[in-house]
Amino acid sequence: MSTRSVLGLIYMAQGLQQLGHDPDPVLHKHGLSVATLDPTTRIERTRELRIYGEWAESVHDPLLGLKVGNFFGLAGYGPLVMLLMTCATAYNALQTGVRYQQLTYLFGHLSLEPGEVASALILDPMAMDPRVFRFRVDGEVAGTFKMLRDMQATMGLNERPERVDMPYPKPPEAAAYEAHFGCPVRFGEPVARFWLRNDYLQLKLPTADASAHIMYRTMCDQQLQLQSNSSSATLADRVLNHLGLFSGHFPSAEDVARSFDISERSLRRQLSEGGHCFRDLLAAARYDKARDLLQKTALPIEDIAAQMGYAESAAFIHAFRRWSGATPSAFRAR
């Protein structure tokens, strides 16, 4: 199982909301909702892609992908942004971005193609259903473009691509793409490309910092290792990961089974064969989330209890003492 931060899905859902669309009917099919998604958790790539496909089919706007790409926040890329901004040159930053592309929200594959006058940052899109292909490509190209523009703004730069290539036939809305990217756009290409002038790419970045770059590279390497460790997850791991997506209200075994496209009976049987039961996994998910909130935030115990799905803090305190042998306050103090 390959997982990644759920924050990309949250950005897409928030973008749909701000554009006047309701993302929850599709999310509900997967046992999720915008209100209960926890941005600190991870989601399976295959599940995330299915959700995007269903959104694309439910919203009849050919420019939807281009529009929602604008809602990806720069801060959401975490230490990767600082790793790129501490590179020596823009070209080094692109090379580093290609190396650490697994820390982005892309499904396609990034590469860099040097040229004599201009070089191309290439996005080779993932093969997918033609009905959702343009939506996903537009979202990934627009999201990448916004990341580059936001980073430039932070560094006091303002350089646009010489040209953008798109990997599908020219649509009736082609003019909207040139207005969005501020440069010529060529359609019908095999891959998506951002063509950038070499003289710009050789500019020394004003935020270059060799010492800080080493620190952020270590942090990014740790994130890559986390992703690698998640690839051999069992069904119990997948259930724990799914339960971790929620805050305030946790799904039942029936809800989780439905989101995994299996029956509740099959879910419980497979968990039992692996030495697990749903009730214990739910308790473990709550315990993990509670410990994280107690260690990393200053939230009152009452607020943490509410995020754990408890109507009264006394019930949460009792449960936490059973899990850890200490009250939440004592756990936080030590």
Rosetta blueprint (number, residue, H / E / L):
1 M L
2 S L
3 T E
4 R E
5 S E
6 V L
7 L H
8 G H
9 L H
10 I H
11 Y H
12 M H
13 A H
14 Q H
15 G H
16 L H
17 Q H
18 Q H
19 L L
20 G L
21 H L
22 D L
23 P L
24 D H
25 P H
26 V H
27 L H
28 H H
29 K H
30 H L
31 G L
32 L L
33 S L
34 V H
35 A H
36 T H
37 L E
38 D L
39 P L
40 T L
41 T L
42 R E
43 I E
44 E E
45 R H
46 T H
47 R H
48 E H
49 L H
50 R H
51 I H
52 Y H
53 G H
54 E H
55 W H
56 A H
57 E H
58 S H
59 V L
60 H L
61 D L
62 P L
63 L L
64 L H
65 G H
66 L H
67 K H
68 V H
69 G H
70 N H
71 F H
72 F L
73 G L
74 L H
75 A H
76 G H
77 Y H
78 G L
79 P H
80 L H
81 V H
82 M H
83 L H
84 L H
85 M H
86 T L
87 C L
88 A L
89 T E
90 A H
91 Y H
92 N H
93 A H
94 L H
95 Q H
96 T H
97 G H
98 V H
99 R H
100 Y L
101 Q H
102 Q H
103 L H
104 T L
105 Y L
106 L L
107 F L
108 G L
109 H E
110 L E
111 S E
112 L E
113 E E
114 P L
115 G L
116 E L
117 V L
118 A E
119 S E
120 A E
121 L E
122 I E
123 L E
124 D E
125 P L
126 M L
127 A L
128 M L
129 D L
130 P H
131 R H
132 V H
133 F H
134 R H
135 F H
136 R H
137 V H
138 D H
139 G H
140 E H
141 V H
142 A H
143 G H
144 T H
145 F H
146 K H
147 M H
148 L H
149 R H
150 D H
151 M H
152 Q H
153 A H
154 T H
155 M H
156 G L
157 L L
158 N L
159 E L
160 R L
161 P L
162 E L
163 R E
164 V E
165 D E
166 M L
167 P L
168 Y L
169 P L
170 K L
171 P L
172 P L
173 E L
174 A H
175 A H
176 A H
177 Y H
178 E H
179 A H
180 H H
181 F H
182 G L
183 C L
184 P L
185 V E
186 R E
187 F L
188 G L
189 E L
190 P L
191 V L
192 A E
193 R E
194 F E
195 W E
196 L E
197 R E
198 N H
199 D H
200 Y H
201 L H
202 Q L
203 L L
204 K E
205 L L
206 P L
207 T L
208 A L
209 D L
210 A H
211 S H
212 A H
213 H H
214 I H
215 M H
216 Y H
217 R H
218 T H
219 M H
220 C H
221 D H
222 Q H
223 Q H
224 L H
225 Q H
226 L H
227 Q H
228 S H
229 N H
230 S H
231 S H
232 S H
233 A L
234 T L
235 L H
236 A H
237 D H
238 R H
239 V H
240 L H
241 N H
242 H H
243 L H
244 G L
245 L L
246 F E
247 S L
248 G L
249 H L
250 F L
251 P L
252 S L
253 A H
254 E H
255 D H
256 V H
257 A H
258 R H
259 S H
260 F L
261 D L
262 I L
263 S L
264 E H
265 R H
266 S H
267 L H
268 R H
269 R H
270 Q H
271 L H
272 S H
273 E H
274 G L
275 G L
276 H L
277 C L
278 F H
279 R H
280 D H
281 L H
282 L H
283 A H
284 A H
285 A H
286 R H
287 Y H
288 D H
289 K H
290 A H
291 R H
292 D H
293 L H
294 L H
295 Q H
296 K H
297 T L
298 A L
299 L L
300 P L
301 I H
302 E H
303 D H
304 I H
305 A H
306 A H
307 Q H
308 M L
309 G L
310 Y L
311 A L
312 E L
313 S H
314 A H
315 A H
316 F H
317 I H
318 H H
319 A H
320 F H
321 R H
322 R H
323 W H
324 S H
325 G L
326 A L
327 T L
328 P H
329 S H
330 A H
331 F H
332 R H
333 A H
334 R L
